[in-house]
């Protein structure tokens, strides 16, 4: 049976991506580090995101890579415990060199979030969800 799910993302430069994600607060499992890949750990559930150099990723996906400047294949969502955490995280993204394409704002009356692109154009959002205000 499945024990864990890992998300794999192609990146242009593993070292630069690792530095970016470290600056915004993610950690890494150093035992999985190679010159062409690294294992990023996200959240309390220790969700693994593997960052692979583009050529290595393409070799095992056996498919053309998405041009993240003109299209998206995935939107990765992470949760926050408060609106303040969304704001602070968004500032870290800007300081680390990410591109905020959706500034922090309320959504649907019960969510507050922002969205950004990492150094390779992969799209992420961070959301605080107040389930007590969620429509029934």
WOTAVEN-V442984 format. One line per field, one symbol per residue. phi: phi as a letter, one per 30 degrees, with the letter a starting at -180 (. if undefined). A space follows every 10 residues. Layout:
phi=???
//
This chain:
phi=.dcaccccbd bdbeddddde dddcjdcbcd dcdbdcaacc cbiddhdcbd cceeddeddc dhaddddddb abcabccbcb cadddddddd ddedddjdcd cbdeadbhib bbabbbcddc idcbbbbccc ddcded
//
